[in-house]
Amino acid sequence: MLKYINRSLEQTINTLIDITAYSRFGVPVRAIDIAKRQHLSLSRMEIVLSALKSAYLIQAAKGPRGELLSI
């Protein structure tokens, strides 16, 4: 990424890109799947997703297979 973007911002941007790429036609994406694709721990991914949810950039709901996300 860019030289002056810190790691946390880079992870957040990559998470938004990942959700956009994998949630086609409104199909939700699981947090654990995003974490695996980005090589992050689930706890770190939950922090990133919480910030995105607080900023109203994503919608999140608990589903039977874990947390489900969509933009």
C-alpha positions in Angstrom: 0.0 0.0 0.0 1.0 3.6 0.3 4.1 4.4 2.3 2.3 6.7 4.8 -0.7 4.5 5.7 -0.4 2.8 9.1 -1.1 -0.9 9.4 -4.5 -0.5 11.1 -5.8 1.7 8.3 -4.4 -0.7 5.7 -6.2 -3.6 7.4 -9.5 -1.6 7.4 -9.2 -0.8 3.8 -8.4 -4.4 2.9 -11.4 -5.6 4.9 -13.7 -3.3 3.0 -12.3 -4.5 -0.3 -12.6 -8.1 0.8 -16.2 -7.7 1.9 -17.1 -6.0 -1.4 -15.4 -8.7 -3.5 -16.9 -11.7 -1.6 -20.4 -10.4 -0.8 -21.8 -10.4 -4.3 -25.5 -9.8 -4.7 -26.0 -9.2 -1.0 -24.7 -12.6 0.1 -23.2 -12.1 3.6 -19.6 -13.0 4.4 -18.4 -14.6 7.6 -15.8 -12.7 9.7 -13.7 -15.9 10.1 -13.4 -16.2 6.3 -12.2 -12.6 6.0 -9.7 -13.1 8.8 -8.3 -16.3 7.1 -8.0 -14.6 3.7 -6.1 -11.6 5.3 -4.0 -13.8 7.6 -5.3 -12.0 10.7 -6.6 -13.4 14.0 -10.3 -13.5 14.5 -10.0 -11.1 17.5 -8.1 -8.5 15.4 -10.7 -8.9 12.6 -13.5 -8.3 15.1 -11.8 -5.0 16.2 -11.6 -3.9 12.6 -15.2 -4.9 11.9 -16.5 -3.2 15.0 -14.9 0.1 13.8 -16.5 -0.3 10.4 -19.9 -1.1 11.9 -19.7 1.9 14.2 -19.0 4.1 11.2 -22.1 2.6 9.4 -19.9 1.3 6.6 -21.1 -2.3 7.0 -24.1 -4.1 8.4 -23.4 -7.1 10.7 -25.7 -9.7 12.2 -25.1 -12.9 14.2 -26.0 -15.9 12.1 -26.1 -19.6 12.8 -22.6 -20.0 11.3 -21.0 -16.9 13.0 -21.0 -13.2 12.3 -22.3 -12.3 8.8 -21.5 -9.1 7.1 -22.6 -7.1 4.1 -22.1 -3.6 2.9 
